[in-house]
Structures are given as C-alpha cells and as structure tokens.
C-alpha cells in the first residue's frame, strides 16, 4: 500500500528506497529512455508505485507491467507512456500549451529582444551525459530562463492566461473537480528548466536555490492542473521551483525545493486540516482539505520514452492536437489556427518532406534567420516575408504528397472537392502563423482572401521582396503578387484594415483632426481591390513601400503617401486615411441584374428606352439600348485588365468583392441577426429605387410620346411577384417581435 494514512486522504511520499526501486524498474522497461533526474522529481508524487510493477524476472529485474504502459503513435512519431496514480497537487502548467501560446512574443519575430515585453524560452530536446560518458538526446525537454524570478513569472503568466480562457467554459471546472473529482487523466512530459544566472549565496556561501529544476509539464489537462492546484492553494511555480515554508506551517521565509520533503509536510498539514474541519465544500467558507479530498489522488499519463527524442516536443503536441480540429470552447481563433498549422508541419517532418529546423521556424519556435534561405543582408520586413511566403506554399501546396498529408492533418475533403470553408481554414491558419513574426497578432480572418482556385495550390514567382517592390510601379505581376499575398497582413499589422466584423453600422475610427467618425463596413478583399484600382497604382505602390519602411524602422507607424507615392513624414497613416484615399467604391463591381424567368415581348417603344428585361439599376445609370450586353463582371481597376497575369490562387475577377456567406458554414446567432438587418436595409433601399425608376420611366415615356412602355405579359408577372413579396413582408414584423427582448 501507499502512504495513505488513517489521518486523512492525502498520501505522503513513499520511502526513498521504494522510490528508488520504482525508478530502476521504469528505466529497465523496454522503450524507456528518459533522464533519471526526471523520475527522481516525480517519484514522490506517485501513489502505490509497486502496483505498477511486474514481478522480478530470472535476473531479479522488475519492470513496469504491461497494464501500466501504453505505446502511443502520432503523425509526428511514437512515445511510451506510463499510467500512474499521482498526488493531486502534482504537475506543472505549461506555458507552451497552445491555448495560451499567443500571450508571448514568438521567436519567429525578428524584432524579439528589442524592448520585447514577454518572450517564452524556446523548448529544446534534452541532451545529457549517459553512463558511458557520451552526450545523447533522451526523452525529455529543456529550456533556459534568465533567473528564478523569470521562471516564476512565466508560471504566473500561464496561470493567468488559462484563467481568462477558461471563463468561456459553460460550467465551473474548479467546482466540478471539488464535487466529482478528476475523471480524465492528464498527460505530462518531463522538462528541465535551467537558470542563466548563478543562484544567490547565503551567509555560508551556499546557493540559496538550485540552478536547474525538473518539472512534469501538462501537455493535456493544463486547465485541470491549474484548477487542482488552486484548490490546494499552491501554484505551478511553487510545485516546480519550491514551496515557501509558511505554506507548510513552518516559520521563516525559506523555500523548500525537494518535493520529497515539502510534499511530506504538505500532506500532513492537509490531513490535519481534514480531520479538524467540518464537511463543508463551500468555496468561501469550506475547508481547503475538505474541498480537495476528491482530487487527493488522480490518474496521470507520464511520457517516459520515445525512439526519436529530438522530436519529442512535436510528438507530445501532435498527440493533443486532434482537439484543435474540432476544438473545445476555450480555444480562441488565433491559438486554434496556429495549432492546426503546426500539426501540418509536424506531419511533414514525420513523413520526411520537411526538415526539422524549417518546421521549427515556421511553427514559431526558432528565429527566421535559421532558415536555409535566410541571408545576413535581409531586413526585418524581408525575413517576415520569407517565412510568410513559405507558410503560404506549405498550406496551399501544389505537389500531391503535401496535399495528401495536409488533407490528413486537417481532415479535409479531396483537393478537387475542397470547400470554401476548408480554404478559409487554411487561409486563417496561414494568417495566424504569419502574425507570430509581428509584434501583435491580428484577427486571422484577415487571411481569408482566396477563392476556390486555391484548390490547385499557390505557386509564387520566387522573387525577393526588394525586387518585387522595386519593379511594382511598372511590373503588373510583381504588383499583383504584393497585393494578393502581402498587403492584407502588412495593413492589418498596423491596424489600418481589419477583418469585417459584420456590423452594418460600421466601426468608429479617429479622423485626421482627432474626431470620432463612423467607418463603413468593409471587407479585406474590398480593400485589396481598391489598391488595384488603376488610377491609384502609384499611390498603392507607395503605401506598400512605406509599410515595409515602417517595419524596418522598428515597427513605427507608417507615414501617409502622396498621389505620386512619396512618403509624407509626420503624417501617420490611419484607417480613416486609407478609406478616404482608397475608397470602398474603387473595390466594388456592379452585380448582374437577374434575368427574367421567361421571354418577354418586345415593347412598343423606341430603342432609346430600356427593354423590359433590362431596366436601369439606378437613377444615375443611363438606359441600356436593346442588344447592349449586361454589366461586365470585371472589377473596376487594374486587376480586371485583359492580359494581366494573376498568380495561381489569387482573387479572380469573379471573387473580388465581398463573398456571400458560405452556405456550408453554420452561421452564429449574431451573424444571422446581422444578415437579417442587412437584407431588410437592402430591401428598403431597393424598394425606394424601384419606385424612383418607375417614375423615371413614366417621365421618359411621356417625353417620347410612348403611352404604355411595359408589355402586358411582363406587367402581370411583375405585379404578381410584387404582391407575393408584400404578402411575405406583412408576416415579418410579427415574427421579429416574437424574438425581440422586452422594452
């Protein structure tokens, strides 16, 4: 039996001899190759360790028994997992958990280190000396932080971020653990955190604390680990780096780092509280020990081996990523999209189509300068562009092997049947990963600028960014490549454009004089189409060049540019300025007028009047003569010119305006409310225009002595349709009232 005593439910660590026997048995198990120090750290938390061991073999060697070992296969590689019972306070929240990874600046941002607020130390495979004196990689991770304070702050930041994302859960996880205990095991991976600075010395010249700490990081069950420790009133930083004496009932300000010592005293203190307290689970008045009783011992899965230790980080993350494809509520769009992208890159590495170092950079885990294609002369903007374009081509690949692997990772339809929703998911993933190279993330829906042509994959010219910018004034292909694949992210990084939120009333912006102004609803594709407007070409190129200059100048705000494309220092570019200089009208096209359902008789009117099937669409549009073609589907601007080269996957002419919502995508309640409002506004405007057009038609008919310009058959069909519409409209006020909150 373990150290469960009659005094209470909280187990004390077993003796050091029993811990050592368990460690030896684990290390003797086939496939296990983790450092001994990692097992020495977790052994005090293991309850009834002998229950996990087999009988000794002929040589007297014990191992983990078959029921206590699981061999897990992922798309990134395999791992060996031990199934144990663990003290409920064990485990450490992991800052590299992908639900919260966006709270830190990524190593893939070339400006990291230049007054950066927070960065998370990169994780590397653990490398150490083995029995024969050689260095080798083992199944563990390691990271380096400046000092113990930084280590504690990282743990605190992770805990705060987890608490924020957990607020969207439809139930209280902490109270659920108090009442029902933990039902599902967490998974933990060993990681050693080393300190760069030498520890402080005491008066006798001895270090006040260790220079390295082992911890078991929660790969799966981060929220449960945080909530369990909250119930115990300890933090992950304390479990990792030592518990203050006062939390163990001692006097003084010492910190106890040995888990065998502090856990023994902590369990004794909890059992004492449990015996003295009433059975009250109230979060404000209830005893800590009584509230923690249901989680005194929990099931846990410990990662103890892998045949490819250099890929351990990717393996454990991949094992947890199936949740990201169909995510729980606490995943926000940025972290979910980044996790999806990393799962694709991990699969590429496992299948040998991408190198580990390239995958690390594209995943945001290593600096861009470590890419094989990076050169010392590249500025910040070009480094960001190099990474973003590589991500784009990996997420919209043209070769069959990558397309198959990507389909597996994202659970997609075959390439030829790729839906708009799936294309949007890839584009969002590209945008979210790209934003890691910038100071602040943007809404990843900024990247949703591709049509169905992206099914075929995206192939770029391969030209460097400075070359594209230098020739964009006269080179249509260079200009189109910049607008199609760069402009949206550059503008979003400075807050000049943003993803359409669906608000019909628009958003407020600050005008040039500091006044608050209402910004009209506008999508990303419309903004890009306005840049393509032929008359604004020089100014658009100037904007792109100035955005790059601002990035290379410490990510300052870009300056406004003149009509000739020259920067105007001292005048900051803004969303209001962009909308004024590249208006929404320049990014739209006229829609086709719906053709009548049946043939209409020729009117008894002159050819100067509109034909019955082709009335003017507005008062400002001249009548269309018989035989004139309907409105062109070509967008206004440069992108619609005949002969212009379009990169594969770029917006085609038919996709230049705001796309209608995808029918395969289930709209939210808010989206449906906005859509209803939009349709009614549109109906109101259209009905007024129809009345004006009829009055205009009457005036022109009188002026040309045409008494009745509308044929009987068409008039009957149109009036019948009008009456049906009015009948439907009468029902809408009552239907809306039924769903409207009381006054």
Buried (B, 14 or more C-beta within 10 A) or exposed (E): EBBBEEBBBBBBBBEEEBBEBBBBBBBBBEBBBBBBBBBBBBBBBBBBBBBBBBEEEEEEEBBBBEEBBEEBEBBBBBBBBBBBBBBBBBBBBBBBBBBBBBBBBBBBBBBBEEEEEEBBBBBBBBBBEEEEEEEEBBBBBBBBBEBBEBBBBBBBBBBEBBBEBBEEEEEEBBBBBBEEBBEEBBBBBBBBBBBEEEBEEEEEEEEEBBEEBBBBBBBBBBBBBBBBBBBBEBBBBBBBBBBBBEBBEBEEEBBBBBBBBBBBBBBBBBBBBBEEBEEEBEEEEBBBBBBBBBBBBBBBBBBBBBEBBBBBBBBBBBBBBEBBBEBEEBBBBBBBBBBBBBBBBBBBBBBEBBEBBBBBBBBBBBBBEEBEEBEEEBBBBBBBBBBBBBBBBBBBBEEEEBBBBBBBBBEBEEBEEBBBBBBBBBBBBBBBBBBBBBBEBBBBBBBBBBBBBBBBBBEBBEBBBBEBBBBBBEBBBBBBBBBBBBBBBBBBBBBBBBBBEBEEEBBEBEEEEEEEBEBEBBBBBBBBBBBBBEEBBBBBBBBBBBBBBBBBEEBEEBBBBEEEBBBEEEBBBBBBBBBEBBBBEBBBBBEEBEEEEEEBEEBEBBEEBBBBBBBBBEEEEEBBEBEEEEBEBBBBBBBBEEEBEBBEBBBBBEBBBBBEEBEEEEBEEEEEEBBBBEEBEEEEEEBEBEEEBEEBBEEBBEEEEBEEBBBEEBEEBBEEEEEEEEEEEEEEEEEEEEEEEEE
